[in-house]
Amino acid sequence: MDYDWSFWLNRELWVNVGVVLGVTVICYLILRTAIGAIQRRLNAWSEGKHGRFYRLAAVVVANTSRLLLLTFSLMVGLRLVELSPRWEGAMAHAWFIVLALQIAFWLDTGVRLWTSSTVFGEGSIPRNPVTTVIIATMARIMVWSVMLLSILANLGVNITALVASLGVGGIAVALAVQTLLSDIIASLSIGVDKPFETGDFVVFGAVAGTIEHIGLKTTRIRSLSGEQVVCSNTDLLRQTLHNYKRMDTRRIVFKFGITQSTPVDKVREVSTLVRTIIEGIDKVRFDRAHFLAFDDSQLTFEVVYIVLSSDYNAYMDIQQEINLQLLDGLRKLNVHIARPARSLEFIGGRFPEISVAGLPQSDEAANSERAARSQSR
């Protein structure tokens, strides 16, 4: 049986092929030129105020798939020739598939660039890499899942049952790993809300230390005594946590007492003395100093001042200097620091005689005892 070469010798066929190829090449070159122009414009804008956004956009545009561009250009060329109904129906789905894939590639590239720039790149604020990677992975899964479901729906596949089954399966998995998911969600909450970050000094419960690592399930803290404390992220967020790294100033309240026999004019001078001492120290703002109360064995003063630094060692140096100058100033005023004391008054103004069996007594006590015995006889 001889092969029919008439199909390949058809002039209209080769004209259509030439038109499709020519339009494909021209369209591809136009699209590549347009993408290059957009990329250059975005790079020029990246020197401005929102430079980071434009730099990311330029990289995303530059990562446009050449294969998808070529496919798109080919479909533009095929639109100019007459196709069979079957191919026309396939072309209708092909447009959507190419567009959906390219949008997914752009979004995926944007997420990856955001992840790398957040973890390793710009900005002075340290980021938690574990939380960032988790968020990026979830975002990429969502992008490709939506893309896949959209393509299936466009092809006529009933995705309602598929989505429902995935939902039921997700609930079953969530119940099985409830504790792990709780810690993962807590880790995401720490990464998004940022109650603390790596390097912060925190205090919660009986633990005080510096955050070393925020993980997927636990957070590691280096305590002041040197050991590493590992705490579940969920348990950590349930407690009241003090973050001293973000403290700009430190408000200090301390009290001291002087003897109750101090004259009134001297008591007035003590408040002035405290104010003079604190105002003469650097990086300190005086707030108040008052004679607060009459306590059991002292006249109590309360002093409040602000340390213009978050450094704990600086605060202790300042407090030590205040104490030393206060001690010296009180001695110059002839005012005495109160000490806990109790005074006892005896009826009759005399200390009563106490007799202890087996110990010698005073002559007076012995005579009194003998007189009492003789009277009893």
C-alpha positions in Angstrom: 0.0 0.0 0.0 1.5 3.3 -1.1 1.7 6.2 1.4 -0.5 9.2 0.6 1.9 12.2 0.3 -0.8 14.6 -0.7 -1.2 15.7 2.9 2.4 17.0 3.1 2.2 18.5 -0.3 -0.8 20.6 0.7 0.1 24.3 0.1 -2.4 25.6 2.7 -0.8 23.4 5.4 2.6 24.9 5.0 1.2 28.4 4.8 -0.6 27.9 8.1 2.6 26.4 9.6 4.6 29.4 8.4 2.0 31.9 9.8 1.9 30.1 13.2 5.7 29.9 13.4 6.1 33.6 12.4 3.5 34.8 14.8 4.9 32.7 17.6 8.4 34.1 17.1 7.2 37.7 16.9 4.9 37.3 19.9 7.7 35.7 21.9 10.2 38.4 21.1 7.6 41.1 22.0 6.8 39.5 25.3 10.5 39.1 26.2 11.2 42.7 25.3 8.2 43.9 27.4 9.4 41.8 30.4 12.9 43.2 30.1 11.5 46.8 29.9 9.4 46.2 33.0 12.3 44.7 34.8 14.5 47.7 34.0 11.8 50.1 35.2 11.4 48.2 38.5 15.2 48.2 39.0 15.2 52.0 38.5 12.3 52.4 41.0 14.2 50.2 43.5 16.5 53.2 44.3 13.5 55.1 45.8 11.6 54.9 49.0 10.1 51.4 48.6 13.2 49.9 47.1 12.9 46.5 48.7 9.4 45.9 47.2 10.6 47.0 43.7 13.7 44.8 43.9 11.6 41.8 44.8 9.1 42.6 42.0 12.0 42.9 39.5 13.4 39.5 40.4 9.9 37.9 40.2 9.3 39.4 36.7 12.8 38.2 35.6 11.8 34.6 36.7 9.0 34.4 34.2 9.0 31.0 32.6 10.4 31.1 29.0 8.7 27.8 28.2 5.3 29.2 29.2 6.0 32.4 27.2 6.8 30.2 24.2 3.6 28.2 24.8 1.5 31.3 25.1 3.1 32.7 21.9 2.3 29.5 20.1 -1.3 29.6 21.2 -1.5 33.2 19.9 -0.3 31.9 16.5 -2.7 29.0 16.5 -5.6 31.4 17.0 -4.9 32.8 13.5 -5.5 29.5 11.7 -8.6 27.3 11.5 -8.5 24.4 13.9 -10.9 21.4 14.4 -13.5 21.7 17.1 -11.5 19.3 19.3 -8.4 21.4 19.2 -10.5 24.6 19.7 -11.8 23.0 23.0 -8.3 22.0 24.1 -7.1 25.6 23.3 -9.7 27.0 25.6 -8.4 25.0 28.6 -4.7 25.6 27.5 -5.1 29.4 27.9 -6.2 29.0 31.6 -3.6 26.3 32.4 -0.7 28.5 31.1 -1.9 31.6 32.9 -2.5 29.6 36.2 1.0 28.0 36.0 2.7 31.4 35.4 0.8 33.1 38.3 1.8 30.2 40.5 5.5 30.5 39.5 5.4 34.2 40.2 3.8 33.8 43.6 6.2 30.9 44.5 9.2 33.0 43.5 7.9 35.9 45.6 7.5 33.7 48.7 11.0 32.2 48.3 12.6 35.7 47.9 10.7 37.0 50.9 11.9 34.0 52.9 15.6 34.5 52.0 15.5 38.3 52.4 13.8 37.9 55.8 16.0 35.3 57.3 19.4 36.3 55.8 19.0 39.8 54.4 18.0 43.3 55.0 16.9 44.9 58.2 18.4 45.2 61.6 15.7 43.3 63.3 16.5 39.6 63.7 13.9 37.2 62.4 13.0 33.7 63.7 14.1 31.4 60.7 12.0 28.5 61.9 8.8 30.5 62.0 9.6 32.2 58.7 10.3 28.9 56.9 7.0 27.5 58.3 5.0 30.4 57.0 6.7 30.3 53.7 6.1 26.6 53.3 2.5 26.9 54.1 2.1 29.8 51.7 3.8 27.8 48.9 1.6 24.8 49.5 -1.5 27.0 49.4 -0.4 28.6 46.1 0.2 25.3 44.4 -2.9 23.7 45.9 -5.2 26.5 44.7 -3.5 26.4 41.3 -4.0 22.6 41.0 -7.6 22.7 42.1 -8.3 25.6 39.7 -6.9 23.7 36.8 -8.9 20.6 37.7 -12.1 22.6 38.0 -11.4 24.2 34.6 -10.9 20.8 33.0 -14.4 19.8 34.3 -13.3 17.6 37.3 -15.7 17.8 40.3 -13.5 19.0 43.1 -16.2 19.3 45.7 -15.8 15.7 46.9 -12.0 16.0 46.8 -12.0 19.1 49.0 -14.5 17.5 51.4 -12.4 14.4 51.8 -9.3 16.5 52.3 -11.1 18.4 55.0 -12.2 15.3 56.8 -8.7 13.8 56.6 -7.2 17.1 57.9 -9.5 17.0 60.9 -8.4 13.4 61.7 -4.7 14.2 61.4 -5.2 17.3 63.6 -6.9 15.3 66.4 -4.0 12.7 66.2 -1.3 15.3 66.6 -3.1 17.8 68.7 -0.2 18.5 71.1 2.3 19.0 68.3 0.0 21.3 66.3 -0.6 23.3 69.5 3.2 23.9 69.8 3.5 24.6 66.1 0.7 27.2 66.3 2.3 28.7 69.3 5.6 28.9 67.4 3.8 30.7 64.6 2.2 33.0 67.1 5.6 33.9 68.5 6.9 34.5 65.0 4.0 36.8 64.0 3.2 38.6 67.3 6.9 38.7 68.4 6.5 38.9 72.2 10.2 38.0 72.3 13.0 37.3 69.8 16.4 35.6 69.8 18.7 37.6 72.1 16.0 39.0 74.3 16.4 38.8 78.1 13.2 37.5 79.6 11.9 36.5 83.0 8.9 34.2 83.6 8.1 32.2 86.7 11.4 31.2 88.3 13.4 31.4 85.0 15.5 34.4 84.0 17.8 34.2 80.9 18.5 35.0 77.3 16.5 33.5 74.4 18.9 31.3 72.4 16.6 29.6 69.9 12.9 29.6 69.1 12.1 26.2 67.6 9.1 24.5 66.1 8.1 22.9 69.4 10.3 24.4 72.1 12.2 27.5 73.0 15.7 27.3 74.5 16.8 29.8 77.1 20.3 30.3 78.6 19.7 31.1 82.3 21.8 33.4 84.4 23.3 30.5 86.3 24.6 29.0 83.0 22.3 26.0 82.3 20.0 25.8 79.3 16.3 25.8 80.0 14.0 24.2 77.4 10.4 25.2 77.6 7.4 24.2 75.4 6.1 27.1 73.2 2.6 26.5 74.4 3.5 26.6 78.1 5.7 29.6 77.5 2.8 31.7 76.0 0.5 30.7 78.9 2.7 32.5 81.4 3.2 36.2 82.1 6.6 37.0 80.6 8.7 40.1 81.3 10.9 41.1 78.3 13.7 43.4 79.6 15.5 43.7 76.2 12.8 46.2 75.1 13.0 48.3 78.2 14.3 51.8 77.4 14.3 53.2 81.0 14.1 51.7 84.5 11.9 53.2 87.2 13.5 52.6 90.6 11.7 52.8 94.0 13.7 52.4 97.2 13.1 53.2 100.9 15.2 53.9 103.9 14.6 55.0 107.5 16.1 57.3 110.1 15.7 57.3 113.9 12.5 58.6 115.3 14.4 61.0 117.6 15.6 63.1 114.6 14.6 66.8 114.8 12.0 68.0 112.4 14.4 70.5 110.7 16.8 67.6 110.0 14.0 65.5 108.6 13.2 68.2 106.1 16.9 68.4 105.1 17.0 64.7 104.3 14.6 65.0 101.3 16.7 67.9 99.9 19.9 65.8 100.4 18.5 62.9 98.4 17.3 65.2 95.6 20.8 66.8 95.4 22.5 63.4 95.3 20.4 61.9 92.5 20.4 65.0 90.3 24.2 65.0 90.5 24.5 61.6 88.9 24.7 61.0 85.1 22.0 59.1 83.2 19.5 59.5 86.0 16.3 61.6 86.2 15.0 62.5 89.7 11.3 61.9 90.3 10.5 62.4 94.0 11.7 61.9 97.6 9.2 62.0 100.4 8.9 61.4 104.2 6.5 58.5 103.7 5.4 57.1 107.1 5.9 56.6 110.8 6.9 53.0 111.1 7.5 51.0 114.4 11.1 52.0 114.9 11.9 54.6 112.1 10.8 57.5 110.0 10.5 56.0 106.5 11.5 57.9 103.3 10.5 56.7 99.8 12.6 57.7 96.8 11.8 57.4 93.1 14.2 58.0 90.2 14.5 57.0 86.6 17.6 55.3 85.1 17.9 56.4 81.5 19.3 53.0 80.5 18.1 49.4 80.4 21.5 48.0 81.5 21.1 46.2 84.9 24.8 46.7 85.8 24.5 50.4 85.2 21.5 50.5 87.5 23.3 48.7 90.3 26.3 51.1 89.9 24.0 54.1 90.2 22.2 52.6 93.2 25.5 51.9 94.9 26.7 55.5 94.4 23.4 56.9 95.8 23.7 54.7 98.9 27.3 55.7 99.5 26.6 59.5 99.1 23.4 59.2 101.2 25.3 57.5 104.0 28.0 60.2 103.9 25.4 63.0 103.8 23.4 61.6 106.7 26.5 61.4 108.8 27.4 65.0 108.1 23.8 66.1 109.1 24.2 64.0 112.3 21.2 61.9 111.3 21.3 58.2 112.1 20.1 55.3 110.0 17.4 53.5 112.0 17.9 50.0 113.2 15.2 47.6 114.4 14.8 48.1 118.1 12.2 47.5 120.9 11.9 49.4 124.2 10.5 47.7 127.4 9.2 49.5 130.4 9.0 47.7 133.8 6.4 48.4 136.4 8.1 50.3 139.3 11.0 51.3 137.1 13.1 48.3 138.2 14.1 45.1 136.5 12.4 42.3 138.5 14.6 39.8 140.4 14.6 36.4 138.8 15.6 33.3 140.9 17.0 30.3 139.2 17.2 27.0 141.0 20.8 26.0 141.8 22.3 29.5 141.3 23.4 31.8 144.1 21.1 34.8 144.8 21.9 38.3 145.9 22.0 39.1 149.6 18.9 41.2 149.4 16.9 38.5 147.6 18.2 35.9 150.1 17.1 38.0 153.1 13.7 38.6 151.5 13.2 34.9 151.0 14.2 34.1 154.7 11.7 36.7 156.0 9.0 35.2 153.9 9.7 31.8 155.2 9.7 32.9 158.9 6.4 34.7 158.5 4.9 31.6 157.0 5.9 29.6 160.1 
